[in-house]
């Protein structure tokens, strides 16, 4: 074999040895590249997951904050509407019954007209009780009761003044009868609580009968007898005064809308 042939064989042998080495090196490089790509992918996924969770937490926090603001807005509107209905109810009663004496029919019409305002107050009180919290709901119940009692007192005084006007209006035509009525009314007021009980005396029955006869003679409605003689029921001691009830409700509503501590999640 000549030198050229020997050289060719040697080159072929070297090339044959280099092929496996190249394959092994290429495989190692491929594994390293795959491992690097896998680690990069895991890192990218972790970063993406962290970003997603952070964004999700931010959305949830914003959602909770938006819901809280919406909730407070609903409560604020309910509180304000209830308070306005209370003021409309009591102010109208004060304007209707706090002035001069009105005739009985007009007084009764005004009392009837107040029913719509009382119903509106009751409906709005229920909204406050549903919206809560308990402190505001309790304050609303107290204020509603106090306002109702205040208006009831106005109505009773107005009815009594109207009844007195009706009696005095007959004085020109029936001076003696009217004078006698005013003599007997204080007597009837004294025993009125015994009517219908075993403690009622025969003399009380006689006074009532005479008053009925006098009312009939003067053409005065017999229903006014109770209005003139029945004593006003005292306001229960456990009822909060109206002005205090308003202040308590406003305080409770303000504390609910603007809590001192951070809002609960």
MARSELO-183465 format. One line per 4 residues: number of its first residue (from 1); their letters; for each residue z, y, x of N, C-alpha, C. Coordinates in steps of 0.1 Angstrom, whole numbers. Layout:
! residues N
NUM = a = Z/Y/X/Z/Y/X/Z/Y/X ~ ...
! end
This chain:
! residues 265
1 = xxxx = 0/-12/9/0/0/0/0/12/9 ~ -8/22/5/-9/33/13/2/43/10 ~ 2/53/17/13/63/16/13/70/2 ~ 1/72/-3/0/79/-16/6/70/-27
5 = xxxx = 3/57/-26/8/48/-36/23/47/-35 ~ 29/47/-23/43/47/-22/49/59/-27 ~ 43/71/-25/48/83/-30/48/84/-46 ~ 38/78/-51/37/78/-66/48/69/-72
9 = xxxx = 50/58/-66/61/49/-71/74/55/-70 ~ 76/62/-59/89/69/-57/91/80/-67 ~ 81/87/-70/82/98/-80/85/92/-94 ~ 78/81/-97/80/75/-110/94/70/-111
13 = xxxx = 100/64/-100/114/59/-100/123/71/-103 ~ 121/82/-96/130/93/-98/129/99/-112 ~ 117/99/-117/115/104/-131/122/94/-141 ~ 121/81/-138/128/72/-147/143/73/-147
17 = xxxx = 149/76/-136/163/78/-135/167/91/-142 ~ 159/101/-141/162/114/-147/161/115/-162 ~ 154/106/-168/152/106/-183/166/103/-190 ~ 173/92/-186/186/90/-193/196/101/-190
21 = xxxx = 195/106/-178/205/117/-175/202/129/-184 ~ 189/132/-186/186/144/-194/190/141/-209 ~ 188/129/-213/192/125/-227/207/127/-229 ~ 214/122/-219/229/123/-220/233/138/-220
25 = xxxx = 227/145/-211/231/159/-211/227/166/-224 ~ 215/163/-229/211/169/-241/220/165/-253 ~ 225/152/-253/234/148/-263/247/155/-263 ~ 252/157/-250/265/165/-249/263/179/-253
29 = xxxx = 252/185/-250/249/199/-254/248/200/-269 ~ 242/190/-275/240/190/-290/254/188/-297 ~ 262/179/-291/276/177/-297/284/190/-296 ~ 283/196/-284/290/209/-282/285/219/-292
33 = xxxx = 272/220/-293/267/230/-302/271/227/-317 ~ 271/214/-321/275/210/-334/290/213/-336 ~ 298/210/-326/313/213/-327/315/228/-328 ~ 308/235/-320/310/250/-321/305/255/-334
37 = xxxx = 294/250/-339/289/254/-352/299/251/-363 ~ 305/238/-362/315/234/-372/327/243/-371 ~ 332/246/-359/344/254/-358/341/269/-363 ~ 329/273/-360/325/287/-365/324/287/-380
41 = xxxx = 319/275/-386/318/274/-400/332/274/-407 ~ 341/266/-400/355/266/-406/361/280/-405 ~ 359/286/-394/365/300/-393/359/309/-403 ~ 346/308/-405/339/316/-415/344/314/-429
45 = xxxx = 346/300/-432/351/297/-445/365/302/-447 ~ 373/300/-437/387/305/-438/387/320/-440 ~ 379/327/-432/378/342/-434/373/346/-448 ~ 363/338/-452/357/341/-466/368/338/-476
49 = xxxx = 375/327/-475/386/323/-484/397/334/-484 ~ 400/339/-472/411/349/-472/406/362/-478 ~ 393/365/-476/388/377/-482/387/376/-497 ~ 383/363/-502/382/361/-516/396/362/-523
53 = xxxx = 406/356/-516/419/356/-522/425/370/-522 ~ 422/378/-511/427/392/-511/420/400/-522 ~ 407/398/-524/400/405/-534/405/401/-548 ~ 408/387/-549/413/382/-562/427/388/-565
57 = xxxx = 435/388/-555/449/394/-557/448/409/-560 ~ 439/416/-554/437/430/-557/432/432/-572 ~ 423/423/-576/418/424/-590/429/421/-599 ~ 437/410/-596/448/407/-605/459/418/-606
61 = xxxx = 462/424/-594/471/435/-594/466/447/-602 ~ 453/450/-600/448/461/-608/447/458/-623 ~ 445/445/-626/445/441/-640/459/442/-646 ~ 469/438/-638/483/439/-643/486/454/-645
65 = xxxx = 482/462/-636/485/476/-637/478/483/-648 ~ 465/479/-650/457/484/-662/464/480/-675 ~ 468/467/-675/474/462/-688/487/469/-690 ~ 495/471/-679/508/478/-681/505/493/-686
69 = xxxx = 495/499/-681/492/513/-685/488/513/-700 ~ 479/503/-703/475/502/-717/486/499/-726 ~ 495/490/-722/506/487/-730/515/499/-732 ~ 518/506/-722/526/518/-723/520/529/-732
73 = xxxx = 506/529/-731/499/539/-740/501/535/-755 ~ 500/522/-758/501/517/-771/516/520/-776 ~ 525/518/-768/539/520/-771/542/535/-773 ~ 536/543/-764/538/558/-766/533/563/-779
77 = xxxx = 521/558/-782/515/562/-795/523/558/-807 ~ 529/546/-806/537/541/-817/550/549/-818 ~ 556/552/-807/568/559/-807/566/573/-813 ~ 555/580/-808/552/593/-812/549/594/-827
81 = xxxx = 541/584/-832/537/584/-846/550/582/-855 ~ 559/573/-851/571/571/-859/580/583/-859 ~ 581/589/-848/590/602/-847/583/613/-856 ~ 570/614/-856/564/624/-864/565/621/-879
85 = xxxx = 565/608/-882/567/604/-896/581/607/-901 ~ 591/605/-892/604/608/-896/606/623/-898 ~ 601/631/-889/602/646/-890/595/651/-903 ~ 583/645/-906/576/649/-918/584/646/-930
89 = xxxx = 590/635/-930/598/630/-942/610/639/-944 ~ 618/642/-933/630/650/-935/627/664/-936 ~ 617/670/-930/613/684/-931/608/687/-945 ~ 600/678/-950/595/680/-964/607/679/-974
93 = xxxx = 616/670/-972/627/670/-981/636/682/-980 ~ 638/687/-968/646/700/-966/639/711/-973 ~ 625/712/-971/618/723/-977/618/722/-993 ~ 617/710/-998/616/708/-1012/629/710/-1019
97 = xxxx = 640/707/-1013/653/706/-1020/663/716/-1014 ~ 659/723/-1003/669/732/-997/668/746/-1001 ~ 659/749/-1010/658/763/-1015/665/765/-1028 ~ 659/773/-1037/665/776/-1049/665/764/-1059
101 = xxxx = 671/766/-1070/672/756/-1080/659/754/-1088 ~ 655/742/-1089/642/739/-1097/646/731/-1110 ~ 636/732/-1119/638/724/-1131/638/709/-1128 ~ 644/702/-1137/646/688/-1135/632/680/-1134
105 = xxxx = 623/684/-1142/610/677/-1141/603/679/-1127 ~ 604/692/-1122/598/695/-1109/606/688/-1098 ~ 619/687/-1099/627/680/-1089/623/665/-1089 ~ 621/659/-1100/618/645/-1100/604/643/-1095
109 = xxxx = 595/652/-1097/581/651/-1092/582/652/-1076 ~ 590/660/-1071/591/662/-1057/597/649/-1051 ~ 607/643/-1057/613/631/-1053/603/620/-1052 ~ 595/619/-1063/584/609/-1063/574/611/-1052
113 = xxxx = 570/624/-1050/561/627/-1039/566/622/-1025 ~ 579/622/-1023/584/618/-1010/583/603/-1008 ~ 580/595/-1018/579/581/-1016/568/577/-1006 ~ 557/585/-1007/546/582/-998/550/584/-983
117 = xxxx = 558/595/-981/563/598/-967/573/587/-963 ~ 581/583/-972/591/573/-969/585/560/-965 ~ 574/556/-973/567/544/-970/560/545/-956 ~ 554/556/-953/548/558/-940/558/557/-929
121 = xxxx = 569/562/-930/580/561/-920/584/547/-918 ~ 585/539/-929/589/525/-929/579/517/-921 ~ 566/519/-924/555/512/-918/555/515/-903 ~ 556/527/-899/556/531/-885/568/526/-877
125 = xxxx = 579/525/-885/592/519/-879/589/504/-875 ~ 582/497/-884/580/483/-881/571/482/-869 ~ 561/491/-867/552/490/-855/561/492/-843 ~ 570/501/-843/579/503/-831/587/490/-829
129 = xxxx = 592/485/-839/600/472/-838/592/461/-832 ~ 579/460/-836/571/450/-831/567/452/-816 ~ 565/465/-813/561/468/-799/573/467/-789 ~ 585/470/-794/597/470/-786/597/480/-775
133 = xxxx = 605/478/-765/615/468/-764/627/469/-773 ~ 637/460/-772/648/460/-782/655/473/-783 ~ 657/479/-771/665/492/-772/658/502/-780 ~ 645/503/-779/638/513/-788/637/508/-802
137 = xxxx = 636/495/-804/636/490/-818/649/493/-825 ~ 660/491/-818/673/494/-824/675/508/-827 ~ 670/517/-818/671/531/-820/663/536/-832 ~ 651/529/-834/642/532/-845/649/529/-859
141 = xxxx = 655/517/-859/662/513/-871/673/523/-875 ~ 681/527/-865/692/536/-867/686/550/-872 ~ 675/554/-866/670/567/-870/664/566/-884 ~ 657/555/-887/652/554/-901/663/554/-911
145 = xxxx = 674/547/-909/685/547/-918/691/561/-920 ~ 693/567/-908/699/581/-909/690/591/-916 ~ 677/590/-914/668/599/-921/668/596/-936 ~ 668/584/-940/668/580/-954/681/585/-961
149 = xxxx = 692/584/-954/705/589/-960/705/604/-961 ~ 699/611/-951/699/625/-952/690/630/-963 ~ 679/624/-965/670/627/-977/677/624/-990 ~ 684/613/-990/691/609/-1003/701/620/-1007
153 = xxxx = 708/625/-997/718/635/-1000/711/648/-1005 ~ 699/652/-999/692/663/-1004/688/661/-1018 ~ 683/649/-1021/678/646/-1035/690/646/-1045 ~ 701/641/-1041/713/641/-1051/717/655/-1054
157 = xxxx = 718/664/-1043/722/677/-1046/711/685/-1054 ~ 698/682/-1052/688/688/-1060/688/684/-1074 ~ 691/671/-1077/692/666/-1090/704/672/-1098 ~ 715/673/-1091/727/679/-1097/724/694/-1100
161 = xxxx = 718/701/-1091/715/715/-1094/706/716/-1106 ~ 696/707/-1106/686/708/-1117/693/704/-1130 ~ 702/695/-1130/709/691/-1142/718/703/-1147 ~ 725/709/-1138/733/721/-1141/724/732/-1148
165 = xxxx = 712/733/-1142/703/744/-1147/699/740/-1162 ~ 697/727/-1164/693/723/-1178/704/725/-1188 ~ 716/723/-1184/727/725/-1193/729/740/-1195 ~ 729/748/-1185/731/763/-1186/719/769/-1194
169 = xxxx = 708/763/-1193/696/768/-1201/698/768/-1216 ~ 708/760/-1220/711/759/-1235/722/768/-1239 ~ 727/776/-1229/739/784/-1232/737/794/-1243 ~ 725/800/-1243/723/811/-1253/722/805/-1267
173 = xxxx = 716/793/-1268/715/787/-1282/728/780/-1286 ~ 735/774/-1276/747/766/-1279/758/770/-1269 ~ 763/782/-1271/773/787/-1261/786/779/-1261 ~ 791/776/-1273/804/768/-1274/802/754/-1268
177 = xxxx = 791/748/-1272/789/734/-1267/788/733/-1252 ~ 780/743/-1246/779/743/-1232/792/746/-1225 ~ 800/755/-1230/813/758/-1224/822/745/-1225 ~ 821/738/-1236/829/725/-1237/824/715/-1227
181 = xxxx = 811/714/-1225/806/705/-1215/812/707/-1202 ~ 812/720/-1198/817/723/-1184/832/721/-1184 ~ 839/720/-1195/853/717/-1195/855/702/-1193 ~ 846/694/-1198/848/679/-1198/842/673/-1186
185 = xxxx = 832/679/-1180/825/673/-1168/835/670/-1157 ~ 844/679/-1153/854/676/-1142/863/664/-1146 ~ 866/663/-1159/875/652/-1164/867/639/-1162 ~ 855/639/-1166/847/627/-1164/845/623/-1150
189 = xxxx = 843/633/-1141/842/630/-1127/854/623/-1122 ~ 866/626/-1127/878/620/-1122/880/605/-1126 ~ 874/601/-1137/876/587/-1141/863/579/-1140 ~ 852/585/-1135/839/579/-1135/839/565/-1128
193 = xxxx = 847/564/-1118/847/551/-1110/853/540/-1118 ~ 860/543/-1129/867/533/-1137/858/527/-1148 ~ 846/534/-1150/838/530/-1161/833/515/-1159 ~ 835/507/-1169/831/493/-1169/841/484/-1162
197 = xxxx = 853/489/-1159/863/482/-1153/875/481/-1162 ~ 884/471/-1161/896/471/-1169/905/483/-1168 ~ 904/491/-1157/912/502/-1155/908/514/-1163 ~ 897/513/-1170/892/525/-1178/901/527/-1191
201 = xxxx = 906/539/-1193/915/541/-1204/907/545/-1217 ~ 914/544/-1228/908/548/-1241/904/563/-1241 ~ 913/571/-1235/910/585/-1235/897/588/-1228 ~ 894/580/-1217/881/582/-1210/869/579/-1219
205 = xxxx = 871/569/-1227/860/565/-1236/858/577/-1246 ~ 868/583/-1250/867/594/-1260/860/606/-1253 ~ 863/609/-1241/857/620/-1234/842/617/-1232 ~ 838/605/-1228/824/602/-1227/816/603/-1240
209 = xxxx = 822/598/-1250/816/600/-1263/814/614/-1267 ~ 824/622/-1265/822/636/-1268/811/643/-1260 ~ 811/639/-1247/800/645/-1239/786/641/-1244 ~ 785/628/-1248/772/623/-1253/768/631/-1266
213 = xxxx = 778/634/-1274/775/641/-1286/771/655/-1283 ~ 778/661/-1274/774/675/-1270/760/676/-1264 ~ 757/666/-1255/743/666/-1249/733/664/-1260 ~ 736/656/-1270/726/654/-1281/725/667/-1289
217 = xxxx = 736/673/-1292/735/686/-1299/727/696/-1292 ~ 728/697/-1279/721/707/-1271/707/702/-1267 ~ 703/690/-1272/690/684/-1268/688/683/-1253 ~ 699/678/-1247/699/675/-1232/698/660/-1230
221 = xxxx = 690/656/-1221/688/641/-1219/702/635/-1215 ~ 705/624/-1221/717/617/-1218/718/612/-1204 ~ 706/610/-1198/706/606/-1184/712/616/-1174 ~ 713/628/-1178/718/638/-1169/734/637/-1168
225 = xxxx = 740/630/-1178/754/629/-1178/759/622/-1165 ~ 752/612/-1161/756/605/-1149/753/613/-1136 ~ 742/621/-1137/739/630/-1126/750/640/-1123 ~ 755/645/-1134/766/656/-1133/779/650/-1130
229 = xxxx = 782/638/-1135/796/633/-1134/798/623/-1123 ~ 788/616/-1119/790/605/-1109/792/611/-1095 ~ 803/608/-1088/805/614/-1075/795/609/-1065 ~ 793/617/-1055/784/612/-1044/791/602/-1036
233 = xxxx = 783/591/-1033/788/581/-1024/790/587/-1010 ~ 802/585/-1004/803/590/-990/794/583/-980 ~ 790/590/-971/781/584/-960/790/574/-952 ~ 785/562/-950/793/553/-942/796/558/-928
237 = xxxx = 808/555/-924/813/560/-911/804/555/-899 ~ 798/543/-901/791/537/-890/777/542/-889 ~ 773/551/-898/759/556/-897/759/568/-887 ~ 749/567/-878/748/578/-868/742/590/-874
241 = xxxx = 748/602/-872/743/615/-877/728/616/-873 ~ 721/623/-882/706/624/-880/702/630/-867 ~ 708/641/-863/704/648/-850/707/639/-838 ~ 718/632/-839/722/623/-828/712/611/-828
245 = xxxx = 708/606/-839/699/595/-840/685/598/-834 ~ 681/611/-836/668/615/-830/669/615/-815 ~ 680/621/-810/682/622/-795/683/608/-789 ~ 690/599/-796/691/585/-791/677/578/-791
249 = xxxx = 669/580/-801/656/574/-801/647/580/-790 ~ 647/593/-788/639/599/-778/643/594/-764 ~ 656/593/-762/661/588/-749/657/573/-747 ~ 658/565/-757/654/551/-755/639/549/-753
253 = xxxx = 631/557/-760/617/557/-758/613/561/-744 ~ 619/572/-739/616/577/-726/620/567/-715 ~ 631/560/-717/635/550/-707/626/538/-707 ~ 620/535/-719/611/524/-720/597/527/-713
257 = xxxx = 593/539/-715/580/544/-710/581/547/-695 ~ 592/551/-690/594/555/-676/606/548/-670 ~ 605/535/-668/617/528/-663/620/532/-649 ~ 633/531/-645/638/536/-632/633/527/-621
261 = xxxx = 633/514/-623/629/504/-613/614/501/-613 ~ 609/493/-604/595/489/-604/592/480/-616 ~ 580/481/-621/576/473/-633/577/458/-630 ~ 581/450/-640/581/436/-638/567/431/-637
265 = x = 564/420/-629/551/415/-628/547/408/-640
! end
